[in-house]
Amino acid sequence: MNDPRPETGAAPALRRLLDLLASGAATEDFAEVLADARRRGAPAAVLSAIDDATWQALRVHRTLRQHRRREAELTALFDTAGDLAASRDLDTVLQAIVRRARLLLGTDTAYLTLPDEAAGDTYMRVTDGSVSVLFQTLRLSLGDGLGGLVAQTARPYATPDYRTDERFHHTGTIDAGVLDEGLVAIIGVPLLLGGRVIGVLFAADRAPRAFSPDEVALLCSLAAHAAIALDTAKSLADTRAALAGLNSANELIRAHAAAVQRAEQGHDRLTDLVLRGAEVPDVAAEVAALLGGEVAVLDTEGDPLAGRAGPAEGLAGAVAASRAEGRSVRHGEDWVCAVLAGQEPLGTLVLRGRPGLEDADRRLFERAAVVTALLLLLRRSVAETENRVRGELLADLLTAPDRDPAGLTARGRQLGVDLGRPHLVLVAEPAGAPGTAATDRGRLAGAAGRYLFGSRGISAEHGEAVVLLLPEDAPAGPAGAAGPASAQQAAELAAERLARLAGFPVTVGAGRPAAGPVALASSYAEGLRCVRALRVLGRAGDGASARDLGFLGVLLGDGHDVDGFVGATLGPLLEYDARRGTELVRTLRAYFDCGGSLTRAKDELHVHVNTVVQRLDRVEALLGPDWNRPERALELQLALRLQLLAGA
């Protein structure tokens, strides 16, 4: 895929320009880069980018050439200046100039001031022969003192006695410093650079003295050396900065080229994965390898389709931001990108281990989200098609299971459904308002297909409900994940997730696990009765199995599992009596038979009333504090009666 950005196509030419700069090539060699691009038939945008870059390179080339010429001139000048040329360090050079001024003029002290542009005044840069700290830290405003006049007029000034000279604007601060140093005769000359004063060089004696014109000229020559030294230092700093800038630009170009190349490779590899029929985990692994991080793919519920889920705190907000912006967003140390089909969310990509993500890598990550969306849509389309075909099998099984059980089983095997293995039947109905059943049932059927997406279950509309058939060893959970251990838990989980997917409450009833067409149809009937019982009990929107409904489950279930009901209701008491040799079950029966009277119960049991109380306390500890509430008491009494009848 061609990159639309002109700088990408111009990258080889830019690298060639940098090579020419680095090698110090002739000026005419730079024009050859643009001419070569024209001969190769480069687009207009690329030619324009190369032309601009060539112009900039020529500017840098001219600047570097000027700097080299200036450095050569300065080298020749400092060679004639003897020991002034011995060091290129600015502090050393300035110190040498000030010391030479003091020695050549034979003064007690010499010093140099430079302007402070930030503060708007001048300060002592170098001193030689000074003994006063106050003098060494003086700062002079423009026009103040002898130095201020020199800087203002750009002319040298000398005074045989500064204390009595009225040509200068005296200030208390300057006079105090001069007095503290004991200076009398002072000469100051400007450091000129292109007609601009960049500092002042001074020589001073602690006794009155008249400075000759030769001494003034000598000090002006030394000031010129100081100005040149300052200019050279600035030029060197500018050159270093320019070279550093070129190096940074070169590194940036190299990094950008590498990122673009990595993005192109990533696009090719992702495209190849799709064409080879790869799955979502394959794409996640490939992107993780390309970006050098850890990639997880989550479904719309936050469950992992590939990789690990990680902490969910704040993830929903990051996903919403990604959907709103239409690109990946930062989430703490991670990156998050919503996987969308238009405006429909299909999942989320999470990248960990790459807090700093360059633009090219970020686009690759976002491209991976598009590829993931494509794969999920393909998988869902295939799953929906397969589910429709399998749904026809399920509809025939529920309509006429005994017409041709062997034929239904054979059809199931052809479709990858082994009806001879135990399956769990879930019956789901919309719990919405009357009059919306048909519309809601259609949405519920779509939600059931998405809920079973990636698992071995099938679903179909049947009557007023949607029926789900799942293998017993994986009764629920996306992507084939192991589900709950009981029909009750499967019904509760299905009710919760189908409600989120459909957007309205869903009631789910579970029949007992069954194998074979006839038994599965019977399990469906039990699940349907369970749904209707939940509706009558005011529990629309819940999930339950016949066993979970207590004695109602015994009445609703085809098998009338009396032993299972008695065991589930009285199990803790029966186990305690068997282990300890107590009579908790007999005491509880007597208590209910006597209408809850402790006095009558103790006569029935021929024990003291305290014994009855103690036994009932033990019953409460085993069954829970609600054992004597009306609904629970009814179940206990029914279980006691069934146990008595079964024993008889």
Helices and strands as residue ranges (DSSP letters): H 6-9, H 11-23, H 27-39, H 44-80, G 82-86, H 90-105, E 109-116, E 121-128, H 133-136, E 139-140, H 145-153, E 157-159, H 172-181, E 185-193, E 196-205, H 213-275, H 280-291, E 294-298, E 304-306, H 315-325, E 329-331, E 334-341, E 344-352, H 359-399, H 405-414, E 423-430, H 437-451, E 458-462, E 465-471, G 478-480, H 487-502, E 506-510, H 517-536, E 543-545, G 547-549, H 551-556, H 562-580, H 584-593, H 598-605, H 609-623, H 630-647
